[in-house]
């Protein structure tokens, strides 16, 4: 079955017509007979050829036109829970669907359409973003400003990617007790051969951070702009993600990182072995293991960044215990950010949990940086703030 899709959800401000607002258009459309509605919609799209549409910086209109029984939208505005249904106006053989939201003028949001029960990207929106669940359509509100450090430029000197394997032979009966080996990628900055004593950052969900968050490009640009000193980045992929990042092998994974991987990196590459020159970062569950590792092993890492981090009771308990032991240095740097449209699902509210964890750190007098952004639980949002995090750790 073929459909004509028109969805409005915007990066730019497009006029409805020289003389009417979107709601005036809808009112006029409803006043017409079904035979005349189709002509009115066609004229509407002649004026508004590019979608989506925003008015007054904050009015965000979703629109669909075609032969469909139902249209929904799901994304950051719905916290990726149940989709919202669009209002339907019948126009003869086709129908016009719409729904409007008020959103912050600097928001950046992901979404998908639900067309007759099937999810898809918006075919009228050229902005597509990556995710762990396939591509999403993206909306950038008029006052959203993207980081300039995400853009690849031929004129910027580029680092190179090396790789190593951390091998562990695991017999089946012992698999649940040992940490699996894996291939790890390492970013080396431009001019590496003539450098020494380089700071390092260890990044969880590492391969996705390369592909989706564009971290090598970000580091290249920051170094070229003299915003950070040259650094090495260690990209660590998970093998059993939930178990390693959240569940019962967390302590074993911490030991693997701090006692095995770090020593191997320090022996092979020109790193600075001071914990003040090492950082660890991650997103979601990766943010949890980053925080857990650095809080537990400040003898190895003194910088940590978590974006939309999963916050668990055992992370909070560990933080309190370490505070009681006075293991936190005033030089430790903790960076946290979370989206105002982050996931709310299965009784887990990421934004509320991150607020509570920031409050816990404040109550324990642990210095940290915490911010909330008008975004969601998405790679496209996280990468926008990675430059700020790296400058926080390694800024000149």
C-alpha positions in Angstrom: 0.0 0.0 0.0 1.4 3.4 -1.0 1.2 6.4 1.2 1.9 10.1 0.8 3.6 11.3 4.0 3.8 14.8 5.2 5.0 15.2 8.7 5.9 18.5 10.3 8.5 18.6 13.0 11.2 21.3 12.4 14.7 22.5 12.2 13.7 25.8 10.6 10.7 28.1 10.9 8.5 27.9 7.8 5.4 30.1 7.3 2.0 28.5 7.1 1.0 31.2 4.6 1.6 35.0 4.5 -1.7 35.6 6.4 -2.6 32.6 8.6 -1.2 30.5 11.5 -1.3 26.7 11.5 -4.4 26.7 13.7 -6.2 29.1 11.4 -5.4 26.7 8.6 -6.8 23.7 10.5 -10.0 25.7 11.4 -10.4 26.6 7.8 -9.8 23.1 6.6 -12.5 21.7 9.0 -15.0 24.3 7.7 -14.7 23.0 4.1 -16.5 20.1 2.5 -14.4 16.9 2.1 -14.2 17.5 -1.6 -12.6 20.9 -1.1 -10.3 19.9 1.7 -8.0 18.0 -0.6 -7.4 21.1 -2.7 -6.7 23.2 0.4 -4.2 20.7 1.7 -2.4 20.6 -1.7 -2.1 24.4 -1.5 -0.9 24.2 2.0 2.0 21.9 1.0 2.9 24.1 -2.0 3.6 26.8 0.6 5.2 24.5 3.2 7.3 22.1 1.0 9.9 21.4 3.7 8.9 19.8 6.9 8.6 20.0 9.8 7.0 23.3 10.9 7.6 25.5 14.0 5.9 28.7 14.9 6.9 31.3 17.4 10.1 29.3 18.3 8.2 26.9 20.5 5.0 25.6 18.7 5.9 22.3 17.1 3.4 20.8 14.6 3.3 17.2 13.5 1.4 16.7 10.3 0.6 13.7 8.1 -1.4 13.5 4.9 -2.3 10.3 3.1 -4.4 7.2 3.0 -3.9 5.9 6.5 -6.2 4.8 9.2 -4.1 6.0 12.2 -0.9 8.0 12.7 1.1 8.2 15.9 4.3 9.8 17.0 6.8 8.4 19.6 10.1 9.8 20.7 11.7 12.0 23.3 8.5 14.0 23.8 6.7 10.8 24.8 9.8 9.5 26.7 9.7 6.6 24.3 6.6 5.2 26.1 3.2 5.0 24.4 2.9 6.9 21.1 0.6 10.0 20.9 -2.2 9.8 18.3 -2.6 12.6 15.7 -6.0 14.2 15.2 -7.6 13.1 11.9 -9.4 15.3 9.4 -10.9 13.3 6.5 -10.2 14.8 3.0 -12.0 12.4 0.7 -9.8 9.4 -0.2 -7.0 10.8 2.0 -6.8 12.3 5.5 -4.9 15.1 7.2 -3.4 14.3 10.6 -1.9 16.8 13.1 -0.7 17.3 16.6 0.9 20.2 18.3 3.4 20.5 21.2 5.0 23.4 23.1 8.7 22.7 23.5 11.7 24.7 24.6 13.1 26.8 21.7 16.6 25.2 22.1 15.5 21.6 22.2 16.9 18.8 20.1 14.7 15.7 19.9 14.5 12.3 18.3 11.2 10.7 17.1 9.6 8.1 14.9 6.3 7.8 13.2 3.8 5.1 13.8 1.9 4.6 10.5 -0.9 2.1 10.7 1.0 0.3 13.6 4.5 0.3 11.9 7.4 2.5 13.1 9.4 4.4 10.6 11.5 7.5 10.1 9.9 10.7 8.7 10.5 10.5 5.0 10.1 14.3 4.6 12.8 15.1 7.2 16.4 15.0 5.9 17.8 14.9 9.5 18.4 11.3 10.5 20.2 10.4 13.7 21.7 7.1 14.8 20.5 5.1 17.8 21.0 1.6 19.2 17.5 0.8 17.8 17.9 2.0 14.3 17.7 5.4 12.7 15.5 8.2 14.2 14.2 11.4 12.7 15.6 14.5 14.4 14.1 17.9 15.1 16.2 20.9 16.0 14.3 23.8 17.4 15.3 27.3 16.1 17.5 28.3 19.1 19.3 24.9 19.3 23.0 25.4 18.5 25.0 22.4 17.5 28.6 22.0 18.8 31.1 23.1 16.1 33.4 20.3 17.1 31.3 17.6 15.6 32.1 18.5 12.0 34.8 16.6 10.1 37.2 18.9 8.3 39.9 17.9 5.9 42.0 20.9 7.1 42.2 19.6 10.7 45.1 17.2 11.5 43.6 13.7 12.3 44.7 11.1 14.8 44.8 7.5 14.0 43.1 4.4 15.4 45.1 1.5 16.8 43.7 -1.7 18.3 44.7 -4.3 20.8 43.1 -7.5 22.0 42.7 -8.3 25.7 42.4 -12.1 25.6 40.9 -14.2 28.4 40.4 -18.0 28.0 37.1 -18.9 29.6 35.9 -22.4 30.2 32.1 -22.7 30.1 31.7 -23.5 33.8 33.7 -20.3 34.7 32.1 -17.8 32.2 29.9 -16.2 34.8 32.9 -15.6 37.1 35.4 -14.1 34.6 35.5 -11.1 32.4 35.6 -12.0 28.7 38.4 -10.8 26.4 37.7 -8.3 23.7 39.2 -6.2 21.0 39.8 -2.6 22.1 40.4 0.4 19.8 42.8 3.2 20.8 42.8 6.8 19.4 46.3 8.3 19.1 46.4 12.0 18.5 48.1 13.8 15.6 51.9 13.9 16.1 51.8 11.0 18.5 55.3 9.8 17.7 56.8 13.0 19.0 54.6 13.3 22.1 54.9 11.8 25.6 53.0 11.7 29.0 49.6 11.9 27.3 46.4 12.1 29.3 43.9 9.3 28.6 40.1 8.8 28.5 38.5 5.4 28.7 35.1 5.2 26.9 32.4 2.6 27.4 30.2 1.5 24.6 33.3 2.4 22.8 32.7 1.3 19.2 29.3 3.1 19.3 31.0 6.2 20.6 33.2 6.1 17.5 30.4 5.5 15.0 27.5 7.5 16.7 29.2 10.1 18.9 32.0 10.9 16.5 34.5 11.0 19.3 37.7 10.8 17.2 36.5 13.8 15.1 35.6 15.7 18.3 39.1 15.1 19.8 40.8 16.1 16.5 38.9 19.4 16.5 39.4 20.2 20.1 43.2 19.6 19.8 43.4 21.7 16.7 41.5 24.5 18.3 43.8 24.2 21.3 40.8 23.6 23.6 42.4 20.5 25.1 45.9 19.1 25.2 46.6 16.0 23.0 45.0 12.9 24.6 44.7 9.1 24.0 41.2 7.6 23.9 40.5 4.0 24.8 37.3 2.7 23.3 36.0 -0.3 25.3 33.1 -2.4 23.9 31.0 -4.5 26.2 30.7 -8.2 25.8 27.8 -8.9 28.3 26.7 -5.3 28.6 24.1 -5.4 31.4 26.1 -7.8 33.5 29.3 -5.9 33.1 27.8 -2.4 33.5 25.0 -2.9 36.0 24.7 -6.4 37.6 26.7 -8.8 39.6 30.0 -8.8 37.7 30.4 -5.0 38.3 33.3 -5.3 40.8 35.1 -7.9 38.6 34.7 -5.6 35.6 36.2 -2.8 37.6 39.2 -4.9 38.5 39.6 -5.9 34.9 39.6 -2.3 33.8 41.9 -0.9 36.6 44.3 -3.8 37.1 44.5 -5.4 33.6 43.5 -3.0 30.9 45.0 0.2 32.3 48.4 -1.4 32.9 48.4 -2.8 29.4 47.6 0.6 27.9 50.3 2.3 30.0 52.9 -0.3 29.0 52.1 0.0 25.3 51.3 3.7 24.8 52.8 7.0 25.9 50.4 7.7 28.7 50.7 9.8 31.8 50.2 7.2 34.6 48.9 9.8 37.1 45.2 9.1 38.0 44.6 12.9 37.6 45.5 12.5 34.0 43.0 9.6 33.5 39.3 9.9 32.8 36.5 7.5 32.2 33.1 8.2 30.6 30.0 6.5 29.4 26.3 6.9 28.6 23.3 5.2 30.2 24.5 1.9 31.7 28.0 2.8 30.5 27.7 6.0 32.6 26.9 3.8 35.6 30.0 1.7 35.3 32.1 4.7 34.6 30.9 6.4 37.9 31.1 3.1 39.8 34.7 2.5 38.7 36.1 5.9 39.5 34.2 6.2 42.8 35.6 2.7 43.8 39.1 3.2 42.4 40.2 6.8 42.7 43.8 5.5 42.9 43.5 4.8 39.2 41.0 7.4 37.9 40.3 11.0 39.1 38.0 12.1 36.3 34.6 10.7 35.3 31.8 11.6 33.1 28.3 10.1 33.0 25.6 11.1 30.5 22.0 10.0 31.2 23.6 7.6 33.6 21.8 4.6 35.1 21.8 5.4 38.8 21.5 2.4 41.1 21.2 1.9 44.9 24.7 0.2 45.0 26.3 3.2 43.2 24.7 5.5 45.8 25.8 3.3 48.6 29.3 3.0 47.3 29.5 6.8 47.0 28.4 7.3 50.6 30.9 4.7 51.9 33.8 6.2 49.9 32.9 9.6 51.2 33.0 8.3 54.8 36.5 7.0 54.1 37.5 10.5 52.7 38.7 8.9 49.5 37.5 11.9 47.4 40.1 14.4 46.3 39.2 18.0 45.8 41.0 17.6 42.4 38.6 14.9 41.3 36.3 16.0 38.4 32.9 14.5 38.1 30.7 15.5 35.1 27.0 14.6 34.9 24.4 15.6 32.4 20.9 14.3 31.7 18.1 15.1 29.3 14.8 16.7 30.4 13.2 14.3 28.0 15.1 11.3 29.2 13.6 7.8 29.5 10.7 7.2 31.9 9.9 3.5 31.7 9.4 0.5 34.0 9.2 2.9 37.0 12.7 4.2 36.2 12.9 8.0 35.7 16.5 8.7 34.5 16.2 12.5 35.0 14.8 12.2 38.6 17.5 9.6 39.5 20.3 11.8 38.1 18.9 14.8 40.0 18.9 12.7 43.2 22.5 11.6 42.6 23.7 15.1 42.1 21.9 16.1 45.3 23.6 13.2 47.1 27.0 14.4 45.9 26.2 17.9 47.1 25.1 16.6 50.5 28.4 14.8 50.8 30.2 18.0 49.8 31.7 16.2 46.7 32.4 18.8 44.0 30.8 18.0 40.6 29.3 19.5 37.5 25.7 18.7 36.7 23.5 20.0 34.0 20.1 19.3 32.4 19.6 19.7 28.7 16.5 19.9 26.5 17.2 16.6 24.9 16.5 12.9 25.4 18.3 9.5 25.8 20.0 9.6 22.4 23.5 9.4 20.9 22.8 12.5 18.8 22.2 14.4 22.1 25.1 12.9 24.0 27.6 13.8 21.4 26.7 17.4 21.5 28.1 17.7 25.0 31.1 15.4 24.8 33.3 18.4 23.8 32.3 20.2 27.0 33.1 17.1 29.0 36.5 16.7 27.5 37.3 20.4 28.0 36.2 20.0 31.6 38.8 17.2 32.1 41.6 18.2 29.8 41.1 21.9 29.0 44.1 24.1 28.5 
